[in-house]
């Protein structure tokens, strides 16, 4: 759900972002191509992730600080938590892609 909300938003905006996920694990990939290995992550994408991370901290959402890390959704996250996170991530992406 969270991954789909973010990826759909990015697609609507035309942002080169993918949100691969497996069950409750997800990660953000600043690429139009699928990333299968860490060595496929390019420097510009890592810079975008760094900017996103800082923007999200200001918005009350914590993701790991490295573009190599994954996020986790758990039973502790309510629907309201996930909606809040999705909204803040989408707003932060607007900031990151406006630079």
Residue, then its C-alpha position, 0 to 999 in steps of 0.5 A: x500500500x505505502x509503496x504503491x501510493x508513492x510509486x503512483x504519485x511519482x509516475x503521475x508527476x513523471x519522476x524517475x522513481x521506483x519503489x520496489x517492495x517484497x511483502x513489508x520491505x520496500x526501498x526507494x530507487x531514483x531510477x527509471x530502470x529496475x535496480x537489481x544490485x547495489x552497484x547499479x545505484x548511480x551517484x545522482x540517485x544517492x544525492x537525491x536520496x540524501x536530500x529526501x532523507x533530510x526533507x523527511x526528517x523535517x516532516x516527521x518521517x524517518x527512513x534509513x540515511x542511506x540509499x542502500x537501506x530498505x524500509x519496513x512496514x509492520x503491524x505497529x503501523x496504523x493505516x493513518x501512520x501509512x497515509x501520513x508517511x505516504x503524504x509526507x514522502x510525496x510532498x518531500x519528493x516534490x521538494x527534491x525534484x524541484x531543485 
